[in-house]
Amino acid sequence: MQEQETGLPHRALFIGLILVVFLAIAGPYGHYQMKTTLFYTN
């Protein structure tokens, strides 16, 4: 039980870090891609 308690915040921090990095990289690129896709479809 103690191992889970110490491992959970570590995992949450790891997932949070990946999410932040993913949003930082894919956010502007995805927004740009969405704009171009809307432009081409319209």
PyMOL Python script that loads the backbone (N, CA, C, O; Angstrom):
from pymol import cmd

cmd.read_pdbstr("""\
ATOM      1  N   MET A   1       0.835  -1.201   0.000  1.00  0.00           N
ATOM      2  CA  MET A   1       0.000   0.000   0.000  1.00  0.00           C
ATOM      3  C   MET A   1       0.873   1.255   0.000  1.00  0.00           C
ATOM      4  O   MET A   1       0.558   2.254  -0.647  1.00  0.00           O
ATOM      5  N   GLN A   2       1.990   1.175   0.750  1.00  0.00           N
ATOM      6  CA  GLN A   2       2.885   2.328   0.826  1.00  0.00           C
ATOM      7  C   GLN A   2       3.574   2.581  -0.525  1.00  0.00           C
ATOM      8  O   GLN A   2       3.806   3.725  -0.914  1.00  0.00           O
ATOM      9  N   GLU A   3       3.890   1.499  -1.219  1.00  0.00           N
ATOM     10  CA  GLU A   3       4.562   1.632  -2.515  1.00  0.00           C
ATOM     11  C   GLU A   3       3.651   2.324  -3.525  1.00  0.00           C
ATOM     12  O   GLU A   3       4.108   3.135  -4.331  1.00  0.00           O
ATOM     13  N   GLN A   4       2.363   1.998  -3.476  1.00  0.00           N
ATOM     14  CA  GLN A   4       1.402   2.618  -4.384  1.00  0.00           C
ATOM     15  C   GLN A   4       1.270   4.115  -4.106  1.00  0.00           C
ATOM     16  O   GLN A   4       1.165   4.927  -5.026  1.00  0.00           O
ATOM     17  N   GLU A   5       1.278   4.462  -2.814  1.00  0.00           N
ATOM     18  CA  GLU A   5       1.118   5.868  -2.436  1.00  0.00           C
ATOM     19  C   GLU A   5       2.291   6.713  -2.925  1.00  0.00           C
ATOM     20  O   GLU A   5       2.113   7.854  -3.353  1.00  0.00           O
ATOM     21  N   THR A   6       3.493   6.138  -2.855  1.00  0.00           N
ATOM     22  CA  THR A   6       4.673   6.880  -3.297  1.00  0.00           C
ATOM     23  C   THR A   6       4.824   6.816  -4.815  1.00  0.00           C
ATOM     24  O   THR A   6       5.442   7.694  -5.418  1.00  0.00           O
ATOM     25  N   GLY A   7       4.263   5.778  -5.432  1.00  0.00           N
ATOM     26  CA  GLY A   7       4.400   5.612  -6.873  1.00  0.00           C
ATOM     27  C   GLY A   7       3.354   6.387  -7.658  1.00  0.00           C
ATOM     28  O   GLY A   7       3.578   6.736  -8.817  1.00  0.00           O
ATOM     29  N   LEU A   8       2.216   6.658  -7.034  1.00  0.00           N
ATOM     30  CA  LEU A   8       1.119   7.328  -7.735  1.00  0.00           C
ATOM     31  C   LEU A   8       1.456   8.766  -8.112  1.00  0.00           C
ATOM     32  O   LEU A   8       1.272   9.141  -9.270  1.00  0.00           O
ATOM     33  N   PRO A   9       1.944   9.591  -7.176  1.00  0.00           N
ATOM     34  CA  PRO A   9       2.292  10.965  -7.554  1.00  0.00           C
ATOM     35  C   PRO A   9       3.403  11.011  -8.600  1.00  0.00           C
ATOM     36  O   PRO A   9       3.434  11.893  -9.458  1.00  0.00           O
ATOM     37  N   HIS A  10       4.314  10.044  -8.508  1.00  0.00           N
ATOM     38  CA  HIS A  10       5.414   9.974  -9.473  1.00  0.00           C
ATOM     39  C   HIS A  10       4.859   9.728 -10.866  1.00  0.00           C
ATOM     40  O   HIS A  10       5.299  10.341 -11.838  1.00  0.00           O
ATOM     41  N   ARG A  11       3.892   8.828 -10.954  1.00  0.00           N
ATOM     42  CA  ARG A  11       3.283   8.493 -12.241  1.00  0.00           C
ATOM     43  C   ARG A  11       2.452   9.664 -12.756  1.00  0.00           C
ATOM     44  O   ARG A  11       2.457   9.966 -13.949  1.00  0.00           O
ATOM     45  N   ALA A  12       1.741  10.317 -11.843  1.00  0.00           N
ATOM     46  CA  ALA A  12       0.928  11.474 -12.228  1.00  0.00           C
ATOM     47  C   ALA A  12       1.812  12.602 -12.749  1.00  0.00           C
ATOM     48  O   ALA A  12       1.462  13.285 -13.711  1.00  0.00           O
ATOM     49  N   LEU A  13       2.955  12.790 -12.105  1.00  0.00           N
ATOM     50  CA  LEU A  13       3.905  13.818 -12.529  1.00  0.00           C
ATOM     51  C   LEU A  13       4.475  13.469 -13.901  1.00  0.00           C
ATOM     52  O   LEU A  13       4.642  14.342 -14.752  1.00  0.00           O
ATOM     53  N   PHE A  14       4.771  12.193 -14.108  1.00  0.00           N
ATOM     54  CA  PHE A  14       5.315  11.724 -15.383  1.00  0.00           C
ATOM     55  C   PHE A  14       4.301  11.922 -16.509  1.00  0.00           C
ATOM     56  O   PHE A  14       4.650  12.396 -17.590  1.00  0.00           O
ATOM     57  N   ILE A  15       3.037  11.555 -16.248  1.00  0.00           N
ATOM     58  CA  ILE A  15       1.971  11.716 -17.239  1.00  0.00           C
ATOM     59  C   ILE A  15       1.727  13.197 -17.519  1.00  0.00           C
ATOM     60  O   ILE A  15       1.511  13.600 -18.661  1.00  0.00           O
ATOM     61  N   GLY A  16       1.766  13.995 -16.459  1.00  0.00           N
ATOM     62  CA  GLY A  16       1.577  15.440 -16.609  1.00  0.00           C
ATOM     63  C   GLY A  16       2.670  16.061 -17.456  1.00  0.00           C
ATOM     64  O   GLY A  16       2.411  16.937 -18.281  1.00  0.00           O
ATOM     65  N   LEU A  17       3.899  15.600 -17.244  1.00  0.00           N
ATOM     66  CA  LEU A  17       5.038  16.114 -18.008  1.00  0.00           C
ATOM     67  C   LEU A  17       4.896  15.762 -19.484  1.00  0.00           C
ATOM     68  O   LEU A  17       5.135  16.599 -20.355  1.00  0.00           O
ATOM     69  N   ILE A  18       4.506  14.521 -19.761  1.00  0.00           N
ATOM     70  CA  ILE A  18       4.306  14.077 -21.143  1.00  0.00           C
ATOM     71  C   ILE A  18       3.177  14.888 -21.789  1.00  0.00           C
ATOM     72  O   ILE A  18       3.272  15.283 -22.951  1.00  0.00           O
ATOM     73  N   LEU A  19       2.114  15.127 -21.024  1.00  0.00           N
ATOM     74  CA  LEU A  19       0.972  15.875 -21.540  1.00  0.00           C
ATOM     75  C   LEU A  19       1.370  17.299 -21.894  1.00  0.00           C
ATOM     76  O   LEU A  19       0.972  17.822 -22.934  1.00  0.00           O
ATOM     77  N   VAL A  20       2.162  17.927 -21.021  1.00  0.00           N
ATOM     78  CA  VAL A  20       2.615  19.304 -21.256  1.00  0.00           C
ATOM     79  C   VAL A  20       3.505  19.368 -22.499  1.00  0.00           C
ATOM     80  O   VAL A  20       3.362  20.260 -23.336  1.00  0.00           O
ATOM     81  N   VAL A  21       4.427  18.404 -22.604  1.00  0.00           N
ATOM     82  CA  VAL A  21       5.324  18.366 -23.766  1.00  0.00           C
ATOM     83  C   VAL A  21       4.526  18.108 -25.043  1.00  0.00           C
ATOM     84  O   VAL A  21       4.777  18.723 -26.080  1.00  0.00           O
ATOM     85  N   PHE A  22       3.555  17.184 -24.954  1.00  0.00           N
ATOM     86  CA  PHE A  22       2.721  16.853 -26.110  1.00  0.00           C
ATOM     87  C   PHE A  22       1.922  18.064 -26.568  1.00  0.00           C
ATOM     88  O   PHE A  22       1.834  18.342 -27.764  1.00  0.00           O
ATOM     89  N   LEU A  23       1.338  18.787 -25.608  1.00  0.00           N
ATOM     90  CA  LEU A  23       0.558  19.975 -25.944  1.00  0.00           C
ATOM     91  C   LEU A  23       1.444  21.077 -26.504  1.00  0.00           C
ATOM     92  O   LEU A  23       1.044  21.812 -27.407  1.00  0.00           O
ATOM     93  N   ALA A  24       2.654  21.184 -25.959  1.00  0.00           N
ATOM     94  CA  ALA A  24       3.587  22.223 -26.417  1.00  0.00           C
ATOM     95  C   ALA A  24       4.022  21.970 -27.856  1.00  0.00           C
ATOM     96  O   ALA A  24       4.228  22.911 -28.623  1.00  0.00           O
ATOM     97  N   ILE A  25       4.163  20.691 -28.220  1.00  0.00           N
ATOM     98  CA  ILE A  25       4.616  20.349 -29.575  1.00  0.00           C
ATOM     99  C   ILE A  25       3.417  20.234 -30.529  1.00  0.00           C
ATOM    100  O   ILE A  25       3.419  20.826 -31.608  1.00  0.00           O
ATOM    101  N   ALA A  26       2.401  19.470 -30.124  1.00  0.00           N
ATOM    102  CA  ALA A  26       1.280  19.185 -31.014  1.00  0.00           C
ATOM    103  C   ALA A  26       0.237  20.300 -31.018  1.00  0.00           C
ATOM    104  O   ALA A  26      -0.550  20.407 -31.958  1.00  0.00           O
ATOM    105  N   GLY A  27       0.224  21.125 -29.984  1.00  0.00           N
ATOM    106  CA  GLY A  27      -0.757  22.205 -29.896  1.00  0.00           C
ATOM    107  C   GLY A  27      -0.710  23.167 -31.070  1.00  0.00           C
ATOM    108  O   GLY A  27      -1.666  23.236 -31.842  1.00  0.00           O
ATOM    109  N   PRO A  28       0.388  23.919 -31.227  1.00  0.00           N
ATOM    110  CA  PRO A  28       0.488  24.864 -32.340  1.00  0.00           C
ATOM    111  C   PRO A  28       0.463  24.166 -33.701  1.00  0.00           C
ATOM    112  O   PRO A  28      -0.136  24.676 -34.648  1.00  0.00           O
ATOM    113  N   TYR A  29       1.110  23.000 -33.800  1.00  0.00           N
ATOM    114  CA  TYR A  29       1.147  22.254 -35.058  1.00  0.00           C
ATOM    115  C   TYR A  29      -0.251  21.764 -35.426  1.00  0.00           C
ATOM    116  O   TYR A  29      -0.666  21.855 -36.582  1.00  0.00           O
ATOM    117  N   GLY A  30      -0.979  21.238 -34.424  1.00  0.00           N
ATOM    118  CA  GLY A  30      -2.333  20.761 -34.660  1.00  0.00           C
ATOM    119  C   GLY A  30      -3.262  21.899 -35.044  1.00  0.00           C
ATOM    120  O   GLY A  30      -4.142  21.729 -35.887  1.00  0.00           O
ATOM    121  N   HIS A  31      -3.070  23.054 -34.432  1.00  0.00           N
ATOM    122  CA  HIS A  31      -3.874  24.232 -34.742  1.00  0.00           C
ATOM    123  C   HIS A  31      -3.611  24.680 -36.178  1.00  0.00           C
ATOM    124  O   HIS A  31      -4.536  25.030 -36.910  1.00  0.00           O
ATOM    125  N   TYR A  32      -2.348  24.666 -36.566  1.00  0.00           N
ATOM    126  CA  TYR A  32      -1.953  25.052 -37.923  1.00  0.00           C
ATOM    127  C   TYR A  32      -2.508  24.061 -38.938  1.00  0.00           C
ATOM    128  O   TYR A  32      -2.989  24.447 -40.004  1.00  0.00           O
ATOM    129  N   GLN A  33      -2.435  22.771 -38.591  1.00  0.00           N
ATOM    130  CA  GLN A  33      -2.930  21.727 -39.485  1.00  0.00           C
ATOM    131  C   GLN A  33      -4.445  21.823 -39.629  1.00  0.00           C
ATOM    132  O   GLN A  33      -4.983  21.630 -40.719  1.00  0.00           O
ATOM    133  N   MET A  34      -5.129  22.121 -38.531  1.00  0.00           N
ATOM    134  CA  MET A  34      -6.574  22.264 -38.554  1.00  0.00           C
ATOM    135  C   MET A  34      -6.973  23.434 -39.447  1.00  0.00           C
ATOM    136  O   MET A  34      -7.943  23.348 -40.200  1.00  0.00           O
ATOM    137  N   LYS A  35      -6.220  24.524 -39.358  1.00  0.00           N
ATOM    138  CA  LYS A  35      -6.486  25.703 -40.181  1.00  0.00           C
ATOM    139  C   LYS A  35      -6.317  25.379 -41.662  1.00  0.00           C
ATOM    140  O   LYS A  35      -7.144  25.775 -42.483  1.00  0.00           O
ATOM    141  N   THR A  36      -5.255  24.663 -42.005  1.00  0.00           N
ATOM    142  CA  THR A  36      -5.001  24.325 -43.402  1.00  0.00           C
ATOM    143  C   THR A  36      -6.049  23.344 -43.911  1.00  0.00           C
ATOM    144  O   THR A  36      -6.471  23.430 -45.064  1.00  0.00           O
ATOM    145  N   THR A  37      -6.472  22.407 -43.055  1.00  0.00           N
ATOM    146  CA  THR A  37      -7.485  21.437 -43.468  1.00  0.00           C
ATOM    147  C   THR A  37      -8.811  22.134 -43.721  1.00  0.00           C
ATOM    148  O   THR A  37      -9.500  21.829 -44.694  1.00  0.00           O
ATOM    149  N   LEU A  38      -9.171  23.071 -42.846  1.00  0.00           N
ATOM    150  CA  LEU A  38     -10.398  23.837 -43.035  1.00  0.00           C
ATOM    151  C   LEU A  38     -10.306  24.675 -44.302  1.00  0.00           C
ATOM    152  O   LEU A  38     -11.292  24.838 -45.022  1.00  0.00           O
ATOM    153  N   PHE A  39      -9.133  25.199 -44.567  1.00  0.00           N
ATOM    154  CA  PHE A  39      -8.906  26.029 -45.750  1.00  0.00           C
ATOM    155  C   PHE A  39      -9.074  25.198 -47.022  1.00  0.00           C
ATOM    156  O   PHE A  39      -9.665  25.656 -48.000  1.00  0.00           O
ATOM    157  N   TYR A  40      -8.542  23.960 -46.995  1.00  0.00           N
ATOM    158  CA  TYR A  40      -8.595  23.118 -48.184  1.00  0.00           C
ATOM    159  C   TYR A  40      -9.994  22.539 -48.400  1.00  0.00           C
ATOM    160  O   TYR A  40     -10.424  22.369 -49.541  1.00  0.00           O
ATOM    161  N   THR A  41     -10.701  22.237 -47.317  1.00  0.00           N
ATOM    162  CA  THR A  41     -12.045  21.674 -47.456  1.00  0.00           C
ATOM    163  C   THR A  41     -13.025  22.748 -47.914  1.00  0.00           C
ATOM    164  O   THR A  41     -13.952  22.465 -48.672  1.00  0.00           O
ATOM    165  N   ASN A  42     -12.822  23.970 -47.457  1.00  0.00           N
ATOM    166  CA  ASN A  42     -13.680  25.083 -47.868  1.00  0.00           C
ATOM    167  C   ASN A  42     -13.108  25.711 -49.133  1.00  0.00           C
ATOM    168  O   ASN A  42     -13.674  26.670 -49.657  1.00  0.00           O
TER     169      ASN A  42
END
""", "prot")
cmd.dss("prot")
cmd.show_as("cartoon", "prot")
cmd.util.cbc("prot")
cmd.orient("prot")
